[in-house]
Amino acid sequence: MTRKKCIKMIMGTMRLPQPWEAEKVFRATREWMYGETGPWPSNQEVLMAILIAMVKDVENGMPFPTYFLAKVRLLIIRAKLKRIHDRLMGGPAKETQA
């Protein structure tokens, strides 16, 4: 996922009129994640971290439409990652029988 696409998703979720505000959020999160984990995180990891933070901040006064958009976009990204994983691994994971 490109940085530009991630910033557009942040703009749409947070309802920001200008891209530079979303880019500041994206860059600050990337730098924070770099300090925590070491190697530079991917664009998708940064976007998912921002969306997860938005979903968790609903108790702290996050407006419901923003929460809902963040939750839906997070679910879409996770479903997409699951489809890619299943395709690469040859199908969905089978449950083991004990």
C-alpha positions as CSV (number, residue, x, y, z in Angstrom):
1,M,0.0,0.0,0.0
2,T,1.4,3.4,-0.9
3,R,2.0,6.2,1.5
4,K,-0.4,8.4,-0.5
5,K,-3.2,5.9,-0.3
6,C,-2.7,5.5,3.4
7,I,-2.8,9.3,3.9
8,K,-6.0,9.5,1.8
9,M,-7.6,6.8,4.0
10,I,-6.6,8.7,7.1
11,M,-8.0,11.9,5.6
12,G,-11.3,10.2,4.9
13,T,-11.6,8.5,8.3
14,M,-10.7,11.6,10.3
15,R,-12.5,14.0,7.9
16,L,-9.5,16.2,7.4
17,P,-9.7,18.8,4.7
18,Q,-6.0,19.0,4.0
19,P,-3.5,16.2,3.3
20,W,-0.7,17.7,5.3
21,E,-2.6,17.2,8.6
22,A,-3.0,13.5,7.8
23,E,0.7,13.3,6.7
24,K,1.8,14.7,10.0
25,V,-0.2,12.0,11.8
26,F,1.3,9.3,9.6
27,R,4.9,10.5,10.0
28,A,4.6,10.9,13.7
29,T,3.2,7.4,14.1
30,R,5.9,5.9,11.8
31,E,8.6,7.6,13.9
32,W,7.1,6.4,17.1
33,M,6.8,2.9,15.8
34,Y,10.4,3.1,14.6
35,G,11.6,3.9,18.1
36,E,9.5,1.1,19.6
37,T,10.3,-1.8,17.2
38,G,13.7,-0.8,15.6
39,P,13.3,-1.4,11.8
40,W,11.1,1.0,9.8
41,P,7.5,-0.3,9.7
42,S,5.6,-0.7,6.5
43,N,3.0,1.8,5.4
44,Q,0.3,-0.7,6.0
45,E,1.5,-1.4,9.6
46,V,1.4,2.3,10.3
47,L,-2.1,2.7,8.9
48,M,-3.3,-0.3,10.9
49,A,-1.8,1.2,14.1
50,I,-3.5,4.5,13.5
51,L,-6.9,2.8,12.8
52,I,-6.5,0.6,15.9
53,A,-5.8,3.7,18.0
54,M,-9.0,5.4,16.6
55,V,-11.1,2.3,17.4
56,K,-9.8,2.2,21.0
57,D,-10.3,6.0,21.5
58,V,-14.1,5.8,21.3
59,E,-14.4,6.0,25.1
60,N,-12.3,9.2,25.0
61,G,-14.8,11.3,23.0
62,M,-14.1,10.0,19.5
63,P,-17.2,10.8,17.4
64,F,-19.2,7.7,16.4
65,P,-19.0,8.2,12.6
66,T,-15.2,8.4,12.9
67,Y,-15.1,5.3,15.1
68,F,-17.3,3.4,12.7
69,L,-15.3,4.3,9.6
70,A,-12.0,3.3,11.4
71,K,-13.6,0.0,12.4
72,V,-14.8,-0.8,8.9
73,R,-11.6,0.1,7.2
74,L,-9.6,-2.0,9.8
75,L,-11.9,-5.0,9.1
76,I,-11.5,-4.5,5.3
77,I,-7.7,-4.4,5.6
78,R,-7.6,-7.5,7.8
79,A,-9.9,-9.4,5.4
80,K,-7.7,-8.5,2.5
81,L,-4.6,-9.7,4.4
82,K,-6.3,-12.9,5.3
83,R,-7.3,-13.5,1.6
84,I,-3.7,-12.9,0.5
85,H,-2.4,-15.2,3.2
86,D,-4.8,-18.0,2.3
87,R,-3.9,-17.6,-1.4
88,L,-0.2,-17.9,-0.7
89,M,-0.6,-20.8,1.7
90,G,-2.9,-22.8,-0.5
91,G,-6.3,-22.3,1.1
92,P,-7.7,-21.4,4.4
93,A,-6.2,-22.9,7.6
94,K,-7.7,-26.2,8.6
95,E,-8.5,-26.9,12.2
96,T,-6.5,-29.8,13.7
97,Q,-8.5,-32.6,15.2
98,A,-7.4,-33.7,18.6
